[in-house]
Amino acid sequence: MEKQAIASLKLYQTKKAELEAVRLRILEDISKTYDTGFVHYIPMEVGETIYLDEAKGWKSKLVERNNNRDVFDVHAKKGHWLSEHQHYQIETIDVLSGSLRWWTRDEETLLHTGNRVIIDKNLPHKGYSEEDLHIIVSFNPPLTKPRQ
């Protein structure tokens, strides 16, 4: 019984180390996608989840990719910032639940459940989750590329 427990613990530690290596690789990939404030392409696969902020308040899962767009299922905890950034894609945000304070240039908007915002390419923007938030975000053309 003790040998079985030790083997299970070793397997758990191995899997934990493998998952940490994957997490670090994703973070490294993401850090390479920024260049003077622009997000270029993020290498990730459908089904992968990434955190969009250091505090891990914004969690984003790639749920669809095709030739025209990427779709992300995003959850944010109340009180977390999404830092200012911009990218080469048009971004559409649909608020499924919660509220999001959103800035583009000098405009500030408070979005609620059922609201949609479309952000033009190359337009700096940032956000703040006023409460727990669930949004669907799509990018046209796609923001991600399959891992090589």
C-alpha positions in Angstrom: 0.0 0.0 0.0 2.9 2.4 0.9 4.6 1.7 -2.4 1.4 2.4 -4.3 1.0 5.7 -2.4 4.6 6.7 -3.2 4.1 5.8 -6.9 0.9 7.9 -7.0 2.7 10.9 -5.3 5.6 10.6 -7.8 3.1 10.5 -10.7 1.3 13.6 -9.3 4.6 15.5 -8.9 5.6 14.6 -12.5 2.2 15.7 -13.9 2.4 18.9 -11.8 5.9 19.7 -13.1 4.7 19.0 -16.7 1.7 21.4 -16.3 4.0 24.1 -14.8 6.3 23.7 -17.8 3.4 24.2 -20.2 2.2 27.2 -18.2 5.7 28.8 -18.3 5.9 28.1 -22.1 2.6 29.8 -22.6 3.6 32.8 -20.6 6.9 33.0 -22.5 5.0 32.8 -25.8 2.7 35.6 -24.7 5.6 37.8 -23.6 7.0 37.4 -27.1 3.8 38.7 -28.7 4.1 42.3 -27.4 6.1 44.8 -29.4 5.7 48.5 -28.5 2.2 47.9 -27.1 1.0 45.9 -30.1 -0.2 42.3 -29.7 0.9 40.3 -32.7 -0.1 36.7 -32.9 -0.4 34.4 -29.9 0.6 30.8 -30.5 -2.1 28.7 -28.9 -4.6 25.9 -29.7 -8.3 25.7 -29.4 -9.2 24.7 -25.9 -6.1 26.4 -24.3 -6.6 28.9 -21.5 -4.4 31.8 -20.8 -4.4 34.6 -18.2 -4.4 38.1 -19.6 -3.0 39.8 -16.4 -0.4 39.1 -13.8 -2.9 38.9 -11.0 -4.8 36.1 -12.9 -8.1 38.0 -12.8 -8.7 37.8 -16.5 -8.9 34.2 -17.9 -9.4 33.6 -21.6 -10.1 30.3 -23.4 -9.8 30.0 -27.2 -13.1 28.2 -28.2 -13.1 28.6 -31.9 -10.6 29.4 -34.7 -11.3 29.6 -38.4 -9.9 31.5 -41.4 -11.9 34.6 -40.5 -11.8 34.9 -36.8 -10.9 33.7 -33.3 -13.5 33.4 -30.5 -12.5 33.5 -26.8 -14.6 32.8 -23.8 -13.4 35.3 -21.1 -14.0 35.4 -17.4 -12.7 38.3 -15.2 -12.9 38.6 -11.5 -14.4 41.8 -10.0 -11.8 44.5 -9.6 -9.2 43.5 -12.1 -7.5 45.6 -14.9 -6.8 44.6 -18.4 -3.8 46.7 -19.3 -3.8 49.0 -22.3 -2.9 47.3 -25.5 -3.7 47.3 -29.2 -3.6 44.9 -32.1 -4.0 44.5 -35.8 -7.4 42.8 -35.6 -11.0 44.2 -35.2 -12.2 43.1 -31.8 -15.9 42.5 -30.8 -16.9 42.1 -27.2 -20.3 40.8 -26.1 -21.1 41.0 -22.4 -22.9 37.9 -21.2 -22.9 38.8 -17.5 -21.4 41.4 -15.2 -20.2 44.9 -16.1 -17.0 46.2 -17.8 -15.6 49.7 -17.7 -13.9 50.2 -21.1 -11.6 52.9 -22.4 -10.6 53.7 -26.0 -8.5 56.8 -26.4 -10.3 59.4 -24.2 -13.7 57.6 -24.3 -14.9 55.8 -21.2 -17.9 53.4 -21.5 -19.6 51.2 -18.9 -20.9 48.0 -20.5 -23.5 45.7 -18.9 -25.1 42.4 -19.7 -26.3 42.3 -23.3 -24.1 45.2 -24.5 -21.6 44.9 -27.4 -18.6 47.0 -28.3 -16.6 46.8 -31.5 -13.0 48.1 -31.3 -11.3 49.0 -34.6 -7.8 47.7 -35.3 -4.8 49.6 -34.0 -7.0 51.5 -31.4 -5.4 51.4 -27.9 -7.9 50.2 -25.3 -8.1 48.8 -21.7 -10.7 47.5 -19.4 -11.7 47.1 -15.7 -14.1 44.5 -14.4 -16.6 46.4 -12.3 -18.0 43.0 -11.1 -17.5 39.4 -11.9 -17.6 39.3 -15.7 -18.3 36.8 -18.5 -17.7 38.0 -22.1 -17.3 36.6 -25.5 -14.5 38.2 -27.5 -13.9 37.7 -31.2 -11.0 38.9 -33.4 -11.1 39.3 -37.2 -8.8 38.3 -38.7 -7.6 35.7 -36.1 -5.3 36.7 -33.3 -3.9 33.2 -32.7 -1.8 30.8 -34.8 -1.4 27.1 -34.2 1.7 26.0 -32.4 4.5 24.9 -34.7 
